[in-house]
Amino acid sequence: MKRLKDILSGIYIGFIGLILYAPILVLIVLSFNASRSRVTWGGFTFAWYISLLSNKQILEALLTTVILALASSGIAVLVGVPGALGIHAMNKKKYGVFMTLTNIPMLNADIVTGIALMLWFVHFIPLGFGSVLLAHITFNIPYVILSVMPRIQQMNVSVYEATRDLGAGPAYAFFKVLLPEMMPGIISGFFMAFTMSMDDFVITYFTKGAGVNTLSTMIYGEIRKGIKPEMYALSTIIFVAVSIILLCVNTLSEKHKNHIVEEKNL
């Protein structure tokens, strides 16, 4: 009975994995297809990867997307971490109110957020890279707060208070006691915000100005003409890069956890 249960569990997990990764596998295969057709195999080639390096439009959109994601994620972390600490220090009633306000942008429809931000920006600043950056910071901050908050709740505040009692300044106690404890949550929040920024289309579409293109908006503009095979190659590169980064982050996080456990055992 147990063996049958293990077999069925393995089949179920394999089926879920197939649904999740089969489309990505198809994308990777197409990036090496010499034919532009999505249904005909024309032979193995690196031509689309080579062509990608000379496609100025795609490279500019990629650069804009990466800069936008890095800047918005970094600023969201700088705003979200102190925000999470402040919310955690509130009384129960205020804590509930601010956590509800933090969750609303995540649950709200992107089209509502995009139109609302567009209407707000056109009255104060011209639509362009700056407006898109502000929009991405706005929807990234909740992801950082909600990623850091569990780490703050698990911390032993007495250690921070003891450090202060022993003569350490607020800045020293923060960087030496609080920050290392929050770091896994900060890293998780940063990568979550980075991914959401890279992936966003609706909010970017409504808040960008003329001449500003990210990968998502550029692909949307090319749908009627057909997606270029170079985009398959770029998507494959992004997938591989993200997989390597996640592997490294998870490895470092596991080492950090083991280091903390060893220190506590000592």
Backbone as a ProteinNet text record, in pm:
[ID]
protein_1_A
[PRIMARY]
MKRLKDILSGIYIGFIGLILYAPILVLIVLSFNASRSRVTWGGFTFAWYISLLSNKQILEALLTTVILALASSGIAVLVGVPGALGIHAMNKKKYGVFMTLTNIPMLNADIVTGIALMLWFVHFIPLGFGSVLLAHITFNIPYVILSVMPRIQQMNVSVYEATRDLGAGPAYAFFKVLLPEMMPGIISGFFMAFTMSMDDFVITYFTKGAGVNTLSTMIYGEIRKGIKPEMYALSTIIFVAVSIILLCVNTLSEKHKNHIVEEKNL
[TERTIARY]
83.3	0	87.2	190.7	278.8	352.7	392	463.2	373	246.2	150	129.5	123.9	107.9	227.3	348.5	468.7	469.4	425	421.2	322.3	203.2	102	148.2	217.1	270.4	374.1	460.8	562.4	500.8	394.6	326	260.9	200	132.8	233.2	344.5	447.5	507.5	529	581.7	486.1	355.7	254.6	252.8	259.7	263.9	388.9	502.4	627.2	620.1	553	537.1	455.9	346.7	262.5	340.3	422	495.5	610.5	683.8	809.3	805.7	700.8	692	690.7	613.1	617.6	756.4	826.8	962.1	1055.8	1039.1	1120.6	1097	971.8	938.5	1005.5	1000.8	1064.7	1214.4	1279.2	1423.1	1454.6	1373.2	1394.4	1379	1276.8	1253.4	1366.7	1434.2	1544.6	1663.1	1665.9	1772.6	1722.4	1599.2	1539.6	1577.8	1638.7	1681.2	1564.4	1447.3	1329.3	1254.8	1194.8	1113	978.1	942.9	815.3	819.3	706	697.3	657.2	624.9	578.6	671.1	767.7	859.5	1002.3	1069.5	1208.4	1299.2	1378.7	1465.8	1611.5	1639.6	1778.2	1827.2	1936.3	1993.1	2078.7	2062.7	2140.1	2153.4	2260.4	2279.8	2253	2194.2	2177.2	2096.5	1994.1	1907.3	1980.1	2069.8	2149.6	2249	2306.6	2400.1	2325.4	2207.2	2125.8	2078.4	2056.4	2011.3	2112.6	2240	2345.9	2352.6	2296.1	2299.5	2163.6	2064.7	1931.5	1923.3	1939	1946.5	1815.8	1701.9	1572.8	1552.6	1584.5	1568.5	1666.5	1791	1893.2	1859.6	1805.5	1764.9	1648.5	1551.4	1438.9	1485.4	1581.6	1636.8	1709.1	1791.5	1864.4	1768.4	1665.7	1565.2	1495.3	1461.2	1390.8	1476.7	1604.6	1694.8	1722	1749.8	1774.4	1651.1	1534.5	1409.6	1387.2	1411.5	1390.5	1489.2	1616.8	1718.5	1692.3	1662.7	1640.6	1515.9	1405.4	1280.4	1290.5	1358.2	1374.1	1463.4	1574	1664.6	1597.9	1525.2	1455.7	1343.9	1275.8	1168.7	1223.1	1344.6	1407.9	1441.8	1497.8	1534	1411.6	1297.2	1173.9	1101.9	1101	1021.7	1075.5	1209.3	1267.5	1236.6	1263.7	1222.9	1071.9	996.2	850.7	805.8	868.5	834.6	868.6	983.8	1022.1	923.7	881.1	784.1	649.4	602.4	472.8	479	592.3	607.1	603.3	650.8	655.9	521.9	422.5	292.6	210.3	109.4	17.7	-70	-146.2	-220.7	-319	-387.5	-487.9	-423	-319.1	-250.7	-180.8	-127.6	-60.7	-157.5	-277.6	-378.4	-416.2	-429.8	-468.2	-360.1	-233.3	-124.5	-94.6	-113.3	-93.2	-202.8	-323.3	-431.6	-400.3	-351.4	-313.4	-197.9	-109.4	3.1	-43.6	-146.1	-194.9	-282.9	-345.6	-438.3	-372	-252.7	-190.9	-162.5	-138.6	-110.1	-236.5	-347.3	-474.1	-550.1	-516.1	-585.6	-549.4	-644.6	-619.4	-515.7	-424	-317	-372.2	-481.8	-536.6	-589.8	-643.7	-691.8	-573.6	-468.8	-349.2	-284.1	-275.7	-212.2	-285.1	-418.1	-496.4	-491.6	-500.1	-496.2	-363.6	-252.7	-120.9	-104.1	-156.4	-147.7	-220.2	-341.8	-418.7	-348.7	-280.7	-207.5	-84.6	-9.2	115.6	93.2	-9.8	-27.3	-54.8	-94.7	-119.6	4.5	110	226.5	358	377	502.7	472.8	560	539.3	562.8	484	500.5	631.2	706.1	835.4	899.6	1031.5	1101.3	1077	1075.9	1054.9	920.2	815.7	682.1	673.6	737.9	737.8	814.3	927.5	1007.4	926	857.8	774.2	661.9	603.6	496.5	548.6	666.1	722.9	762.4	815.4	848	720.2	612.3	485	435	438.1	384.8	489.6	617	721.2	734.3	705	721.6	643.1	515.7	444.6	511.5	571.2	638.8	758.8	829.8	945.5	898.9	797.2	746.3	699.5	621.7	566	672.2	784.1	894.5	980.4	995.7	1081.3	1007.1	876.8	798.7	812.1	804.3	819.7	954.9	1061.6	1193.3	1199.3	1133.3	1130.4	1054.4	944.5	864.1	937.5	1033.1	1109.5	1230.2	1264.9	1384.1	1362.4	1471.5	1470.4	1508.5	1408.8	1432.9	1522.8	1526.1	1607.2	1755.5	1798.3	1939.1	1973.6	1883.4	1905	1908.4	1813.5	1808.2	1931.8	1979.6	2100.2	2222.3	2228.2	2338	2339	2220.1	2209.6	2249.1	2209.1	2242.1	2392.3	2460.6	2605.2	2683.8	2612.9	2679.5	2685.2	2627.9	2630.1	2532.3	2570.7	2482.3	2371.9	2268.3	2157	2201.6	2290.1	2335.8	2416.5	2507.1	2589.1	2500.6	2404.7	2315.6	2229.2	2188	2105.3	2183.2	2303.7	2380.8	2442.9	2470.1	2535.3	2438	2318.5	2223	2098	2028.2	1901	1919.7	2010.7	2027.3	2064.4	2161.1	2192.4	2072.5	1989.8	1872.2	1767.5	1756.5	1656.7	1704.6	1834.8	1892.7	1824.8	1793.1	1723.1	1590.8	1515.8	1390.3	1411.7	1518.7	1550.8	1588.1	1671.1	1711	1589.5	1504.9	1383.6	1292.7	1275.9	1192.5	1249.2	1383	1447.4	1424.4	1445.7	1428.3	1281.1	1192.3	1049.7	1012.3	1060.1	1032	1097.3	1219.1	1289.2	1212.3	1164.4	1088.9	958.7	886.9	760.2	782.2	891.7	922	958.6	1039.2	1076.7	954.7	860.5	746.2	628.5	624.9	505.6	482.5	355.4	317	209.6	100.7	-16.8	16.5	77.3	109.3	212.2	311.1	411.9	348.1	255.2	189.2	115.1	50	-30.4	53.9	170.3	248.8	372.2	401.9	519.8	483.6	583.1	563	615.5	609.1	659	810.4	858.1	1001.6	1054.9	970.5	1012.2	953	1038.7	993.3	1063.8	986.9	1043	1019.3	1073	1055.8	908.9	832.3	690.9	611.9	633.1	559.8	606.7	735.6	785.2	726.2	718.8	660.7	513.1	442.9	301.2	283.7	373	363.9	395.6	465.4	504.5	414	313.6	230	162	109.3	38.3	131.1	257.4	352.4	415.9	408.4	470.6	594	610.6	724.3	852.1	955.1	1082.9	1151.2	1216.5	1289.2	1396.6	1447	1545.9	1489.5	1356.9	1294.3	1295.7	1289.8	1302.4	1441.3	1541.9	1679.5	1697.5	1643.5	1655.7	1583.1	1464.7	1388.1	1462.9	1529	1608.2	1724.7	1792	1904.7	1856.5	1742.8	1687.7	1651.5	1588.6	1549.4	1670.7	1774.8	1896.9	1963.7	1970.2	2033.3	1958.2	1825.4	1744.5	1759.6	1764.8	1781	1914.3	2020.8	2152.6	2153.8	2091.7	2086.3	2009.2	1895.2	1814.8	1891	1962.8	2042.9	2149.2	2216	2319.4	2260.2	2146.1	2081.7	2035.8	1975.1	1928.6	2045.4	2156.3	2275.3	2331.7	2343.1	2393.7	2299.4	2167.6	2069.2	2079.1	2100.9	2113.7	2239.5	2349	2473.6	2454.9	2379	2354.4	2274	2174.1	2092.8	2177.2	2260.6	2346.3	2445.3	2494.8	2589.2	2521.2	2394.8	2321	2295.1	2259.4	2232.7	2360	2473.6	2600.8	2635.7	2610.3	2638	2549.6	2421.6	2330	2370.5	2419.1	2462	2585.6	2670.1	2788.9	2753.1
-120.8	0	126.4	122.7	237.3	258.5	144.5	152.9	213.8	171.8	225.7	375.1	415.2	556.5	637.6	583.1	653.4	665.7	558.5	560.7	665.7	670	767.7	910.2	927.1	1059.8	1103.6	1008.9	1040.6	1077.1	1003.6	1033.1	1170.7	1201.6	1331.4	1446.5	1431.9	1536.3	1551.7	1437.8	1442.2	1511.4	1486.8	1550.7	1702	1743.1	1887	1950	1881.7	1932.4	1943.6	1846.9	1850.4	1971.1	1998.3	2113.7	2244.4	2251.7	2375.2	2399.1	2292.8	2311.1	2268.2	2199.6	2161.4	2283.7	2390.4	2509.1	2573	2573.6	2630.5	2544.6	2412.1	2321	2345	2365.9	2394.8	2525.5	2625.7	2754.3	2737.4	2659.2	2636.8	2565.4	2465.4	2392	2484.9	2569.9	2662.5	2763.8	2795.6	2891.4	2835.5	2702.7	2638.4	2586.6	2622.2	2576.2	2670.7	2616.8	2699.2	2757.2	2693.2	2742	2843.6	2943	3039.8	2980.9	2870.6	2806	2743.5	2750.8	2691.7	2544.7	2493.9	2354.6	2270	2333.9	2260.7	2272.6	2159.4	2159.5	2175.1	2280.7	2309.5	2278.7	2213.9	2183.4	2265.9	2220.6	2286.2	2405.3	2518	2637.6	2730.2	2809.9	2917.5	3054	3052.7	3175.7	3280.7	3239	3336.3	3400.3	3327.1	3384.8	3486.8	3454.8	3548.2	3672.1	3649.5	3760.5	3850.3	3788.8	3864.6	3971.8	3940.6	4033.2	4157	4147.8	4260.9	4329	4282.9	4342.1	4456.8	4577.6	4695.6	4717.8	4692.8	4716.4	4626.7	4498.5	4404.3	4434.8	4464.5	4493.2	4619.1	4721	4843	4814.5	4734	4697.8	4614.7	4524.6	4442.3	4528.9	4622.6	4711.5	4795.1	4849.6	4928.1	4844	4720.6	4630.4	4596.3	4565.4	4527.4	4646.1	4763.1	4883	4916.8	4908.4	4936.6	4839.3	4711.1	4609.4	4625.9	4649.1	4665.3	4790.3	4902.7	5028.6	5021.4	4972.4	4967.2	4868.4	4755	4655.7	4708.7	4774.3	4830.5	4937.9	5029.1	5135.6	5077.1	4975.2	4909.9	4846.6	4790.1	4732.1	4841.4	4953.8	5064.3	5123.1	5121.6	5173.4	5064.8	4943.3	4835.7	4782.2	4773.1	4718.6	4807.7	4939.6	5025.6	5024.4	5013.5	5007.1	4883.9	4770.2	4646.1	4655.5	4714.8	4733.5	4824.4	4930.6	5023.2	4958.2	4880.8	4812.6	4710.7	4640.6	4539.2	4601.9	4725.7	4792.9	4853.2	4853	4913.2	4824	4887.1	4807.3	4720.7	4631.3	4529.9	4592.4	4699.1	4761.1	4826.3	4907.3	4973.4	4871.2	4766.3	4660.8	4598.3	4568.5	4509	4602.5	4731.4	4829.8	4840.3	4853.3	4872.8	4745.6	4628.6	4505	4487.7	4532.4	4529.6	4622.5	4743.1	4838	4784.8	4707.7	4650.3	4542.2	4468.1	4358.3	4405.1	4522.7	4570.6	4583.1	4646.4	4656.2	4521.2	4417.7	4285.7	4216.5	4243.9	4181.3	4260.9	4388	4474.4	4435.6	4449.1	4416.3	4511.4	4457.8	4539.9	4651.9	4624.4	4726.2	4846.1	4818.5	4927.4	5010	4941.3	5010.3	5089.8	5030.1	5097.1	5223.9	5215.8	5333.6	5440.5	5399.2	5495.5	5570.4	5496.3	5560.4	5651.3	5608.4	5691.3	5823.8	5818.1	5940.2	6030.8	5970.1	6047.1	6112.9	6037.2	6088.7	6201.5	6190.6	6290.3	6429.6	6437.8	6567.6	6627.3	6546.4	6594.4	6579.8	6468.3	6447	6391.1	6416.8	6359.4	6208.7	6136.7	5992.2	5959.2	5868.2	5829	5726.6	5718.4	5621.1	5649.7	5778	5814.6	5769	5783.7	5742.6	5590.3	5518.8	5371.7	5325.9	5391.7	5357	5376.8	5490.2	5515.3	5412.5	5375.2	5276	5141.1	5101.4	4972.1	4973.1	5084.7	5094.8	5078.5	5138	5133.1	4991	4909.6	4773.8	4674.9	4716.2	4627.5	4635.1	4750.9	4768.8	4664.9	4636.5	4534.6	4397.7	4359.5	4229.3	4225.1	4335.6	4341.7	4335	4413.1	4415	4276.3	4210.4	4079.6	3970.1	3991.9	3895.2	3913.4	4037.6	4067.2	4045.3	4068.3	4062.8	3930	3812.7	3686.2	3674	3725.3	3720	3808.3	3923.8	4014.4	3949.5	3882.2	3818.2	3702.5	3641	3529.6	3576.8	3704.8	3755.2	3765.4	3753.6	3774.7	3920.9	4003.5	4146.4	4171.6	4078.1	4094.6	4106.4	4040.4	4047.7	4189.9	4252.6	4391.4	4483.7	4464.1	4547.9	4527.6	4402.9	4375	4442	4441.3	4506.9	4657.1	4715.3	4858.9	4886.7	4797.4	4816.3	4806.6	4730	4713.6	4828.5	4928.8	5048.9	5064.8	4969.8	4981.4	5088.5	5163.4	5264.9	5202.1	5278.5	5224.9	5169.8	5242.8	5199	5069.2	5062.7	4942.3	4821.6	4839.8	4731.2	4685.3	4780.6	4745.2	4661	4707.6	4638.5	4508.2	4498.6	4379.3	4275.9	4319.5	4228	4208	4317.5	4305.3	4266.4	4335.5	4313.7	4169.9	4106	3965.6	3872.9	3899.3	3816	3835.8	3958.6	3988.4	3958.1	3933	3923.3	3819.7	3698.3	3604.1	3659.5	3728.2	3788.6	3904.1	3982	4094.2	4042.7	3938.7	3880.5	3824	3752.8	3697	3807.3	3914.6	4026	4095.9	4111.7	4177.2	4098.4	3967.1	3885.8	3874.4	3874.5	3874.2	4003.2	4116.3	4246.1	4253.5	4203	4203.9	4123.9	4006.7	3922.1	3987.7	4046.7	4112.4	4231	4303.2	4418.1	4373.4	4268.1	4215.7	4166	4109.9	4042.2	4135.5	4251.5	4335.7	4390.2	4390.2	4449	4556	4522.6	4610.1	4746.8	4748.8	4876.7	4954.2	4882.6	4947.3	5008.8	4937.6	4983.7	5114.9	5127.8	5247.6	5364.8	5339.4	5448	5487.1	5415.9	5450.4	5559.2	5633.2	5734.6	5688.7	5775	5743.1	5724.4	5622.1	5597	5508.3	5471.6	5382.4	5244.3	5145.6	5009.6	4911.2	4824.2	4711	4586.6	4474.6	4351.5	4315.4	4330.6	4292.6	4380.1	4511	4600.8	4584.9	4555.1	4534.5	4407.6	4301	4175.8	4195	4269.9	4297	4370	4462.3	4537.7	4453.8	4339.6	4256	4134.7	4118.2	3999	3986.2	4096	4090.4	4052	4095.1	4063.4	3925.5	3876.1	3748.3	3767.6	3681	3691.6	3649.7	3731.8	3701.1	3585.4	3495.8	3384.7	3432.7	3554.8	3609.1	3618.8	3637.6	3645.2	3509.2	3400.8	3267.4	3251.2	3298.8	3289.2	3372.8	3495.4	3582.6	3522.9	3468.2	3406.8	3287.9	3210.8	3096.8	3143.6	3249.2	3304.2	3353.6	3424.8	3476.2	3361	3256	3140.4	3073.2	3052.2	2987.9	3075.7	3206.9	3299.4	3302	3308.4	3311	3180.3	3068.5	2937.8	2930.2	2980.7	2979.9	3070.6	3188.7	3282.6	3221.8	3160.3	3098.3	2984.7	2907.1	2798.2	2852.4	2958.9	3020.4	3079.5	3149.2	3211.2	3105.8	2997.7	2891	2822.1	2806.5	2744.5	2832.8	2962.8	3056.7	3066.5	3064.2	3070.3	2948.3	2830.7	2707.8	2711.1	2763.7	2776.8	2874.3	2983.2	3082.8	3020.7	2939.7	2873.8	2777	2699.8	2604.3	2676.2	2792.1	2870.9	2921.6	2967.4	3016.3	2904.5	2785.1	2668.3	2628.7	2631.6	2596.5	2695.9	2826.3	2929.1	2910.4	2874.2	2853.1	2730.4	2626.4	2505.5	2529.7	2624.4	2659.1	2737.6
0	0	0	81.7	89.1	-42	-105.2	-233	-341.1	-342.2	-437.9	-416.3	-288.8	-256	-304.7	-287	-333.5	-485.6	-555.1	-701.4	-750.4	-688.8	-728.5	-698.8	-586	-552.7	-654.5	-694.4	-794.6	-928.4	-968.5	-1094.9	-1089	-976.1	-960.6	-966.9	-893.9	-894.7	-1034.9	-1102	-1238	-1333.7	-1315.9	-1400.6	-1379.4	-1253.8	-1222.9	-1282	-1267.4	-1324.9	-1476.1	-1539.9	-1685.5	-1728.6	-1656.6	-1689.8	-1673.8	-1568.4	-1540.1	-1637.7	-1671.1	-1744.1	-1890.4	-1933.9	-2075.3	-2167.1	-2136.8	-2223.3	-2230.5	-2116.1	-2115.2	-2198.9	-2190.3	-2270.5	-2419.4	-2457.4	-2597.6	-2641.6	-2554.2	-2583.4	-2606.7	-2521.8	-2535.1	-2666.6	-2699.5	-2824.5	-2944.3	-2943.8	-3054.5	-3070.1	-2959.9	-2969	-3047.3	-3064.4	-3143.2	-3277.3	-3312.3	-3438	-3551.5	-3656.3	-3768.8	-3846.1	-3835	-3905.6	-3820	-3884.6	-3812.4	-3770.8	-3829.2	-3798.6	-3660.1	-3589.8	-3456	-3461	-3579.8	-3592.1	-3678.9	-3743.6	-3832.3	-3781.2	-3767.7	-3723.3	-3843.8	-3843.6	-3956.4	-3931.2	-3820.1	-3786.5	-3668.2	-3608.6	-3490.5	-3533	-3461.4	-3494.7	-3374.7	-3376.4	-3278	-3341.7	-3460.2	-3537	-3462.4	-3390.8	-3322.5	-3205	-3141.3	-3032.7	-3088.1	-3203.5	-3267.3	-3316.8	-3375.6	-3425.5	-3311.1	-3195	-3077.7	-3039.6	-3049.7	-3010.1	-3098.7	-3218.8	-3311.6	-3325.8	-3247.7	-3254.6	-3153.2	-3201.3	-3114.7	-3038.5	-3102.4	-3039.7	-2917.8	-2934.4	-2822.9	-2710.8	-2745.6	-2643.6	-2564.3	-2631.2	-2560.5	-2465.8	-2512.5	-2426.3	-2307.7	-2330.7	-2222.7	-2120.7	-2169	-2078.4	-1994.5	-2058.9	-1986.4	-1880.9	-1917.6	-1825.4	-1704.4	-1728.7	-1618.9	-1527.5	-1585.3	-1504.2	-1421.1	-1484.2	-1414.8	-1299.7	-1324.6	-1221.3	-1105.9	-1138.4	-1033	-949.8	-1016.7	-945.2	-857.9	-913.7	-837.8	-721.7	-742.5	-635.5	-524.2	-563.2	-462.8	-378.7	-444	-370.3	-285.5	-338.1	-261.2	-134	-142	-22.5	78.1	29.2	118.3	188.3	121.1	181	260.8	208.4	267.8	398.9	412.8	536.1	656.8	651.4	763.5	784.6	673.1	685.4	761.4	731.6	801.9	950.7	981.6	1122.3	1194.2	1125.6	1185.2	1209.3	1111.5	1127	1240.6	1248.8	1354.2	1493.4	1505.3	1635.4	1677	1586.6	1616.9	1709.1	1770.4	1852.6	1762.2	1822.5	1746.5	1647.3	1687.5	1601.3	1479.3	1502.3	1391.4	1301.4	1364.5	1287.1	1186.9	1232.6	1144.3	1030.4	1061.9	959.1	851.8	894.8	798.4	719.5	780	704.9	600	631.3	532.6	416.5	447.8	343.4	258.5	320.6	247.1	150.6	188.8	105.3	-10.4	3.8	-99.9	-236.5	-249.5	-383	-447.4	-365.3	-420	-468.3	-401.6	-437.8	-542.4	-554.6	-649.7	-793.1	-884.7	-1025.1	-1082.7	-1162	-1220.7	-1307.6	-1377	-1466.7	-1388.1	-1268.5	-1182.5	-1133	-1085.4	-1037.7	-1149.9	-1269.2	-1382.7	-1423.8	-1435.4	-1475.6	-1367.7	-1240.6	-1130.2	-1127.3	-1144	-1144.4	-1266.1	-1380.5	-1500.6	-1480	-1425.6	-1401.3	-1300.1	-1203.2	-1102.4	-1163.3	-1244	-1299.5	-1400.3	-1485.1	-1592	-1536.6	-1409.3	-1348.7	-1284.1	-1266.2	-1192	-1268.5	-1338.1	-1410.2	-1548.5	-1645.5	-1778.5	-1775.6	-1854.3	-1860.7	-1931	-1871.1	-1925.7	-1834.1	-1837.4	-1752.8	-1605	-1567	-1426.8	-1374.3	-1453.7	-1410.2	-1397.2	-1490.2	-1481.8	-1357.8	-1329.1	-1211.2	-1083.5	-1071.6	-953.9	-942	-1055.4	-1054.1	-1006.1	-1053.4	-1013.3	-865.4	-818	-675.1	-592.1	-638.7	-566.1	-547.2	-653.6	-636.8	-586.3	-580	-526.9	-375.5	-317.3	-172.3	-91.2	-122.3	-43.7	-45.8	-158.7	-166.5	-72.7	-61.9	28.6	174	207.3	345.5	387.3	301.9	336.5	336.6	270	273.3	398	441.7	557.3	689.2	689.4	813.1	888.6	821.9	896.3	965.2	902.2	964	1088	1081.7	1196.5	1312.1	1280.1	1383.4	1450	1377.8	1434.4	1515.2	1503.7	1571.5	1722.2	1794.1	1937.9	1964.7	1992.8	2013.2	2133.9	2226.3	2347.7	2313.4	2205.4	2165.9	2124.2	2048.7	2006.9	2128.1	2220.6	2340.2	2427.8	2434.1	2512.8	2449.4	2317	2246.8	2274.5	2277.8	2307.5	2452.2	2543.4	2685.1	2709.9	2625.6	2640.8	2580.3	2527.7	2479.3	2329	2253.8	2107.5	2061.5	1958.6	1903.1	1820.4	1788.2	1708.3	1573.6	1505.5	1373.2	1383.6	1481.3	1499.7	1532.9	1623.7	1663.3	1545.4	1461.7	1346.9	1246.9	1210.4	1107.4	1157.2	1288	1340.8	1398.3	1437	1500.6	1414.6	1384.3	1312.3	1165.7	1096.2	952.3	916.4	987.2	952.7	970.5	1072.6	1094.9	985.7	934.6	832.1	690.8	673.1	539.7	449.4	497.6	407.9	356.7	443.3	400.6	304.6	327.2	237.6	99.4	95.1	-34	-106.6	-31.5	-91.2	-145.3	-67.3	-110	-231.4	-234.8	-349.2	-477.2	-470.5	-591.3	-631.7	-533.9	-566.2	-638.7	-584.7	-647.8	-785.6	-797.8	-926.1	-1030.8	-991	-1083.7	-1125.3	-1029.2	-1061.3	-1153.7	-1133.7	-1218.4	-1359.6	-1371	-1502.3	-1578	-1504.9	-1566.5	-1595	-1531	-1538.5	-1679.2	-1718.7	-1847.1	-1831.4	-1760.4	-1756.3	-1698.6	-1579.4	-1514.5	-1596.8	-1650.2	-1735	-1858.8	-1918.3	-2041.7	-2019.3	-1904.5	-1877.9	-1828	-1772.9	-1712.3	-1792.8	-1900.5	-1980.7	-2081.7	-2120	-2222.1	-2356.2	-2455	-2587.9	-2583.8	-2653.5	-2658.9	-2548.9	-2451.7	-2342.9	-2368.6	-2381.4	-2408.3	-2316.7	-2254.4	-2181.5	-2266.5	-2223.4	-2300.9	-2316.6	-2209.8	-2214.4	-2310.7	-2306.7	-2396.6	-2540.9	-2560.4	-2695.9	-2757	-2677.6	-2726.4	-2759.7	-2675.3	-2701.5	-2834.6	-2863.7	-2988.6	-3111.4	-3091.1	-3204.3	-3223.9	-3136.7	-3144.5	-3280.7	-3333.2	-3460.9	-3575.6	-3568.6	-3674.9	-3654.3	-3531	-3499.6	-3413.9	-3315.7	-3224.5	-3297.4	-3284.3	-3347.4	-3275.5	-3348.2	-3283.9	-3186.5	-3208.6	-3113.9	-2973.5	-2963.3	-2831.4	-2761.5	-2839.7	-2780.7	-2718.4	-2792.4	-2742.2	-2615.7	-2617.4	-2500	-2380.3	-2402.2	-2293.2	-2234.3	-2320	-2272.4	-2185.6	-2230.1	-2152.9	-2016.3	-2014.1	-1888	-1795.2	-1850	-1768.7	-1705.7	-1785.6	-1734.3	-1628.9	-1655.6	-1560.9	-1428	-1435.2	-1313	-1235.6	-1305.5	-1240	-1165.7	-1228.8	-1164.7	-1042	-1055.6	-942.2	-825.4	-854.1	-747.6	-680.6	-759.7	-703	-609	-650.9	-566.4	-438.7	-453.6	-337.3	-238	-287.4	-198.2	-128.2	-199.5	-139.2	-28.5	-57.3	43.2	162.6	135.2	243.1	332.9	272.3	350.4	436.3	379.5	456.8	572.1	546.4	651.2	765.4	731.6	834	916.4	850.5	920.6	1010.6	965.1	1045.6	1172	1157.6	1275.2	1373.9	1320.2	1407.9	1483.5	1414.2	1478.5	1588.5	1562.9	1664.5	1787.7	1763.1	1877	1958	1888.3	1958.8	2043.3	1995.4	2074	2198.5
[MASK]
++++++++++++++++++++++++++++++++++++++++++++++++++++++++++++++++++++++++++++++++++++++++++++++++++++++++++++++++++++++++++++++++++++++++++++++++++++++++++++++++++++++++++++++++++++++++++++++++++++++++++++++++++++++++++++++++++++++++++++++++++++++++++++++++++++++++++

